[in-house]
């Protein structure tokens, strides 16, 4: 169980100034979290395989399909500074 003094000690270590209301709220919130953790710990998980996700995950990839792409001229039509069929951009490194 987290006490008011525990919250004040951690706040001191973190160099935090807390009002009395904040101390009360944090004490209650932290105790609530510990209670939830205790409830989870008490659940019988014997025979339940460990999992990383709460729902089944499946592969969402699709097969590649060859399709026509934009002609080079059309792709470069709105480029501010094309050169020799490429996009030119400002130099960012020496």
C-alpha positions as CSV (number, residue, x, y, z in Angstrom):
1,X,0.0,0.0,0.0
2,X,1.3,3.4,-1.0
3,X,1.1,6.0,1.8
4,X,1.0,9.8,1.7
5,X,4.6,9.8,3.0
6,X,5.7,7.5,0.1
7,X,4.3,10.0,-2.4
8,X,5.9,12.9,-0.7
9,X,9.3,11.1,-0.6
10,X,9.2,10.3,-4.4
11,X,8.1,13.8,-5.1
12,X,11.1,15.1,-3.1
13,X,13.4,12.8,-5.1
14,X,11.9,14.1,-8.4
15,X,12.2,17.7,-7.2
16,X,8.4,18.1,-7.5
17,X,6.2,20.4,-5.5
18,X,2.8,18.9,-4.9
19,X,-0.3,20.4,-3.4
20,X,-2.2,18.5,-0.7
21,X,-4.9,17.7,-3.3
22,X,-2.3,16.3,-5.7
23,X,-0.8,14.2,-2.9
24,X,-4.2,12.7,-2.1
25,X,-5.0,12.1,-5.8
26,X,-1.7,10.5,-6.5
27,X,-1.9,8.3,-3.4
28,X,-5.3,7.1,-4.4
29,X,-4.4,6.6,-8.0
30,X,-1.2,4.6,-7.2
31,X,-3.1,2.4,-4.7
32,X,-5.7,1.8,-7.4
33,X,-3.0,0.7,-9.8
34,X,-1.5,-1.7,-7.2
35,X,-4.9,-3.1,-6.6
36,X,-5.5,-3.8,-10.3
37,X,-2.0,-5.4,-10.5
38,X,-2.9,-7.6,-7.6
39,X,-6.2,-8.6,-9.2
40,X,-4.4,-9.5,-12.4
41,X,-1.8,-11.5,-10.5
42,X,-4.6,-13.5,-8.9
43,X,-6.0,-14.7,-12.2
44,X,-5.3,-18.3,-13.0
45,X,-3.4,-18.4,-16.3
46,X,-2.4,-22.1,-16.1
47,X,-2.5,-23.5,-19.6
48,X,-2.9,-20.1,-21.3
49,X,-0.1,-19.6,-23.8
50,X,1.8,-16.3,-23.6
51,X,0.9,-13.8,-26.2
52,X,2.1,-10.4,-27.3
53,X,-1.3,-9.2,-28.6
54,X,-4.8,-9.3,-27.2
55,X,-6.3,-10.3,-30.5
56,X,-5.1,-12.6,-33.3
57,X,-2.7,-11.0,-35.7
58,X,-2.5,-12.0,-39.4
59,X,-0.5,-11.1,-42.4
60,X,-2.2,-8.2,-44.3
61,X,0.2,-8.2,-47.2
62,X,-1.1,-8.7,-50.7
63,X,0.6,-10.0,-53.9
64,X,2.3,-7.4,-56.0
65,X,0.5,-6.6,-59.2
66,X,2.3,-5.0,-62.1
67,X,0.6,-1.8,-63.3
68,X,1.4,1.1,-65.5
69,X,3.0,4.0,-63.7
70,X,3.2,7.7,-64.5
71,X,5.3,8.7,-67.5
72,X,8.4,10.5,-66.4
73,X,7.4,13.7,-68.0
74,X,4.1,13.8,-66.1
75,X,5.8,12.9,-62.8
76,X,8.2,15.8,-63.2
77,X,5.6,18.2,-64.6
78,X,5.2,20.1,-61.3
79,X,8.7,19.7,-60.0
80,X,10.2,23.1,-59.2
81,X,13.7,22.3,-60.5
82,X,13.9,19.0,-62.6
83,X,17.2,18.1,-64.3
84,X,17.9,15.3,-66.8
85,X,14.8,13.4,-65.8
86,X,15.3,13.6,-62.0
87,X,14.0,15.7,-59.1
88,X,16.6,18.2,-57.9
89,X,16.5,19.2,-54.3
90,X,18.6,21.6,-52.3
91,X,21.8,20.2,-50.8
92,X,21.5,19.6,-47.1
93,X,24.9,18.2,-46.2
94,X,28.5,19.2,-47.0
